[in-house]
Amino acid sequence: MTFNLKNKKILITGASSGIGARIAETLADAGAIVGIHYNKNKTVAEQIFEKLKNDECKAFLIHGDLLKIHVQKTLVDNFINKAGGIDVLVNNAAAVFEYKDPLELSDDSLDKSISLNFKAPYYLSASAFEHMKRSGGGKIINISTAAVKYGGSLKGLHYAASKAALESLTRGFSREGARYNILVNSIRCGLIETDMRKKIKGYSEKRFKERIKMIPLGHPGKTSDIADMVLFLCSSSGNFITGDIITIAGGD
Ligand SMILES: NC(=O)c1ccc[n+]([C@@H]2O[C@H](COP(=O)([O-])OP(=O)(O)OC[C@H]3O[C@@H](n4cnc5c(N)ncnc54)[C@H](OP(=O)(O)O)[C@@H]3O)[C@@H](O)[C@H]2O)c1
């Protein structure tokens, strides 16, 4: 099966690392004009851009700290100004700021979880939605987590809950968007091999190994497992899928 996304204008948040980077590469390979969004990791974002650059590829870099409310509200407009429109928004940027029991978690980490993992996609989706309504449709793909299914472990409760809110957003926007041909879905990722866990305060490699043992298929997923589903949803093969939460988690 081949997928053609020629000249589709696609913004991918958090494309400077892990899953987002792989999504950017996969969609650019299929011909899309991708906005490689990054925050702190300019060097890696530039490397991804350099890797993609060729005569066919029209990717570009777009910066913004999505913990900042004005960035949450303006990033989509910035993308549209550069790309000339938006066909797909992939809400991928997220973080687990600390891995701690609820009463030990700092208030700041809880606020940041809600802000980056829910509030940012909320405003980004709302901005994209308005534009897509006027332009005849579009797609929004939210990257969620299998932790929503279980509620997450006690130490990761705040993260799971912020992603549960993202899934609620998925359902709400999909119901409202259907009449405008705006299709909205979530991908619930299981454990995927990226650097994410190495950035989490309080999360150990021991915990990572224990977590792997809980996956029925017995190993973590690859970034391409997620990117390939994003590609499918972006393509015309995904034109009858909306309001869905698609799990890619090795049986989790
Ligand atoms: N890896 C897993 O096991 C797993 C499992 C379930 C769900 N997920 C979900 O998959 C998505 C990608 O995860 P990943 O593993 O690829 O993580 P990752 O490697 O840590 O990448 C996170 C991305 O988010 C961006 N980001 C972080 N803070 C930001 C901020 N304040 N403003 C803007 N962007 C920010 C980062 O940009 P910079 O590096 O440029 O700062 C980076 O590009 C997330 O939504 C995550 O919740 C991952």
The ligand as a MOL file (V3000), in Angstrom:
LIG
                    3D

  0  0  0     0  0            999 V3000
M  V30 BEGIN CTAB
M  V30 COUNTS 48 52 0 0 0
M  V30 BEGIN ATOM
M  V30 1 N 7.5770 7.0840 24.4700 0
M  V30 2 C 6.5490 6.4510 25.0040 0
M  V30 3 O 6.6750 5.3540 25.5880 0
M  V30 4 C 5.1700 7.0460 24.9030 0
M  V30 5 C 4.0950 6.2910 25.3890 0
M  V30 6 C 2.8130 6.8120 25.3140 0
M  V30 7 C 2.6130 8.0480 24.7390 0
M  V30 8 N 3.6630 8.7740 24.2870 0 CHG=1
M  V30 9 C 3.3860 10.0870 23.7200 0
M  V30 10 O 4.0680 10.2320 22.4930 0
M  V30 11 C 4.3790 11.6160 22.2730 0
M  V30 12 C 5.8490 11.7620 21.9310 0
M  V30 13 O 6.6230 11.1840 22.9720 0
M  V30 14 P 8.1640 10.8300 22.8040 0
M  V30 15 O 8.4030 9.5690 23.5100 0
M  V30 16 O 8.5780 10.9810 21.3830 0 CHG=-1
M  V30 17 O 8.8180 12.0080 23.6960 0
M  V30 18 P 10.1570 12.8370 23.5510 0
M  V30 19 O 11.1760 12.0670 22.7880 0
M  V30 20 O 10.4950 13.2880 24.9320 0
M  V30 21 O 9.7180 14.1050 22.6730 0
M  V30 22 C 8.8870 15.0820 23.2190 0
M  V30 23 C 8.7190 16.2320 22.2370 0
M  V30 24 O 7.8830 17.2180 22.8760 0
M  V30 25 C 8.4940 18.4950 22.7760 0
M  V30 26 N 8.2240 19.3290 23.9410 0
M  V30 27 C 8.4820 19.0490 25.2490 0
M  V30 28 N 8.1960 20.1340 26.0150 0
M  V30 29 C 7.7390 21.1010 25.1830 0
M  V30 30 C 7.3050 22.4310 25.3530 0
M  V30 31 N 7.2950 23.0310 26.5660 0
M  V30 32 N 6.9150 23.1360 24.2630 0
M  V30 33 C 6.9390 22.5670 23.0460 0
M  V30 34 N 7.3450 21.3110 22.7930 0
M  V30 35 C 7.7560 20.5950 23.8610 0
M  V30 36 C 9.9820 18.2140 22.7110 0
M  V30 37 O 10.6330 19.3170 22.0830 0
M  V30 38 P 12.1540 19.7600 22.4500 0
M  V30 39 O 12.9210 18.4700 22.6220 0
M  V30 40 O 12.5920 20.5480 21.2390 0
M  V30 41 O 12.1260 20.6060 23.6760 0
M  V30 42 C 10.0340 16.9270 21.8950 0
M  V30 43 O 10.0650 17.2280 20.5170 0
M  V30 44 C 3.9390 12.3430 23.5480 0
M  V30 45 O 2.6600 12.8840 23.3460 0
M  V30 46 C 3.8790 11.2390 24.5870 0
M  V30 47 O 2.9950 11.5370 25.6220 0
M  V30 48 C 4.9410 8.3000 24.3730 0
M  V30 END ATOM
M  V30 BEGIN BOND
M  V30 1 1 1 2
M  V30 2 2 2 3
M  V30 3 1 2 4
M  V30 4 1 4 5
M  V30 5 2 4 48
M  V30 6 2 5 6
M  V30 7 1 6 7
M  V30 8 2 7 8
M  V30 9 1 8 9
M  V30 10 1 8 48
M  V30 11 1 9 10
M  V30 12 1 9 46
M  V30 13 1 10 11
M  V30 14 1 11 12
M  V30 15 1 11 44
M  V30 16 1 12 13
M  V30 17 1 13 14
M  V30 18 2 14 15
M  V30 19 1 14 16
M  V30 20 1 14 17
M  V30 21 1 17 18
M  V30 22 2 18 19
M  V30 23 1 18 20
M  V30 24 1 18 21
M  V30 25 1 21 22
M  V30 26 1 22 23
M  V30 27 1 23 24
M  V30 28 1 23 42
M  V30 29 1 24 25
M  V30 30 1 25 26
M  V30 31 1 25 36
M  V30 32 1 26 27
M  V30 33 1 26 35
M  V30 34 2 27 28
M  V30 35 1 28 29
M  V30 36 1 29 30
M  V30 37 2 29 35
M  V30 38 1 30 31
M  V30 39 2 30 32
M  V30 40 1 32 33
M  V30 41 2 33 34
M  V30 42 1 34 35
M  V30 43 1 36 37
M  V30 44 1 36 42
M  V30 45 1 37 38
M  V30 46 2 38 39
M  V30 47 1 38 40
M  V30 48 1 38 41
M  V30 49 1 42 43
M  V30 50 1 44 45
M  V30 51 1 44 46
M  V30 52 1 46 47
M  V30 END BOND
M  V30 END CTAB
M  END
